Amino acid sequence: MTAKSSYSILLVDDDNNNVTLLAEILGEKGYKMLTAENGKDAIKKAETIQPDLILLDIAIPGMDGLDILKQLKHFDQTKHIPVILVTGVMPEVPVLNALKLNDVGYIAKPFIVEDLLKHIEQSILTSAKKI
């Protein structure tokens, strides 16, 4: 297991119920939780804070998750941050193409908490080994 208290996760989701649930679950596991409810806020926080991982919902009004992902992977300050796309919709071609990018994973809603935690830890550990 990793020393979770030293890892920060940016959770990008416009659904307050999802944010509350995930922040509680991951906070209890020792991760430092940050949140953003829209694309502009997510990109700003990612550039400023440099989280260890971003959990990104795809269905966000305005700038959707795939647009956010494209911007994150475009900027030098954020392109190294692993991203896990979290969504309740079936992956379509744009999502499948996004998964071909470096450090991008996917987990479907509803998810099993243990599976999400394993996916998060694997993404953080894989990213840490690249540094």
C-alpha distance (Angstrom), angle and dihedral (degrees) to the residues before:
residue distance angle dihedral
M1 . . .
T2 3.77 . .
A3 3.79 127.3 .
K4 3.79 91.4 -100.4
S5 3.79 96.4 -174.7
S6 3.78 88.8 72.0
Y7 3.83 94.2 54.9
S8 3.78 125.8 84.6
I9 3.79 126.1 -156.6
L10 3.80 125.1 -162.0
L11 3.79 109.7 -149.5
V12 3.81 113.1 -158.8
D13 3.80 112.7 -167.7
D14 3.80 134.7 126.3
D15 3.82 93.6 -150.1
N16 3.81 108.9 93.0
N17 3.81 91.8 -159.0
N18 3.81 91.2 57.6
V19 3.80 91.7 45.1
T20 3.80 92.7 50.2
L21 3.80 93.5 46.5
L22 3.80 96.2 46.5
A23 3.80 94.2 41.5
E24 3.79 89.6 52.7
I25 3.81 95.1 46.4
L26 3.80 95.3 44.9
G27 3.79 94.2 39.1
E28 3.81 89.6 55.2
K29 3.81 88.0 53.0
G30 3.80 89.7 56.5
Y31 3.78 101.8 -102.5
K32 3.80 118.4 138.8
M33 3.78 104.7 -121.6
L34 3.80 126.8 -147.3
T35 3.79 123.9 176.0
A36 3.79 139.7 -156.0
E37 3.79 126.8 179.0
N38 3.79 99.5 -164.8
G39 3.78 140.5 33.9
K40 3.78 98.6 -105.8
D41 3.81 92.1 52.0
A42 3.81 91.6 44.5
I43 3.80 94.1 53.2
K44 3.80 92.7 44.9
K45 3.82 92.6 50.2
A46 3.81 92.8 44.4
E47 3.81 91.4 52.4
T48 3.81 93.8 44.5
I49 3.79 102.8 37.9
Q50 3.82 101.2 29.1
P51 3.84 96.4 -148.7
D52 3.79 120.1 -155.3
L53 3.81 91.3 -123.1
I54 3.80 139.7 8.4
L55 3.81 122.3 -146.0
L56 3.79 103.3 -159.1
D57 3.79 127.3 -169.4
I58 3.79 112.6 -148.3
A59 3.81 98.8 -150.6
I60 3.81 101.6 68.7
P61 3.82 120.3 141.6
G62 3.79 116.0 -114.6
M63 3.78 107.4 7.6
D64 3.81 102.8 26.6
G65 3.78 124.6 -145.9
L66 3.80 94.6 -94.8
D67 3.82 91.4 53.5
I68 3.80 89.3 48.7
L69 3.81 90.0 49.1
K70 3.82 92.2 51.2
Q71 3.79 90.9 53.2
L72 3.79 93.6 45.2
K73 3.81 91.5 51.7
H74 3.82 91.2 45.9
F75 3.82 98.2 58.2
D76 3.81 120.5 76.3
Q77 3.82 91.2 -138.7
T78 3.81 93.6 58.2
K79 3.81 109.2 22.3
H80 3.82 92.3 92.2
I81 3.82 94.3 55.7
P82 3.80 112.2 103.9
V83 3.81 114.8 -124.1
I84 3.78 128.8 -158.8
L85 3.80 113.8 -161.4
V86 3.81 109.0 -141.5
T87 3.78 115.8 -168.2
G88 3.76 145.6 148.4
V89 3.79 94.3 -145.4
M90 3.77 124.2 88.9
P91 3.79 111.8 -100.3
E92 3.78 111.5 -98.9
V93 3.80 127.5 -167.1
P94 3.85 95.0 -80.2
V95 3.81 90.4 52.5
L96 3.79 92.6 46.4
N97 3.80 89.5 49.9
A98 3.82 90.3 50.4
L99 3.78 89.4 55.0
K100 3.80 88.7 63.4
L101 3.80 89.8 67.0
N102 3.78 119.0 97.3
D103 3.79 116.4 -88.7
V104 3.81 96.4 8.4
G105 3.78 121.2 130.2
Y106 3.79 135.0 171.6
I107 3.78 136.7 -140.4
A108 3.80 126.0 176.9
K109 3.80 126.6 -131.5
P110 2.89 126.4 -94.8
F111 3.77 90.1 47.2
I112 3.76 134.5 178.9
V113 3.80 107.8 -112.0
E114 3.80 94.0 -135.0
D115 3.82 90.6 52.7
L116 3.79 91.3 50.1
L117 3.80 91.6 49.1
K118 3.82 91.5 50.4
H119 3.80 91.1 48.4
I120 3.82 91.3 49.8
E121 3.79 93.8 48.6
Q122 3.80 92.6 46.5
S123 3.82 91.5 50.3
I124 3.80 93.0 49.1
L125 3.81 93.7 46.0
T126 3.81 92.9 47.1
S127 3.79 90.7 49.7
A128 3.82 92.7 47.0
K129 3.81 91.1 54.0
K130 3.83 90.4 56.7
I131 3.80 93.1 58.7
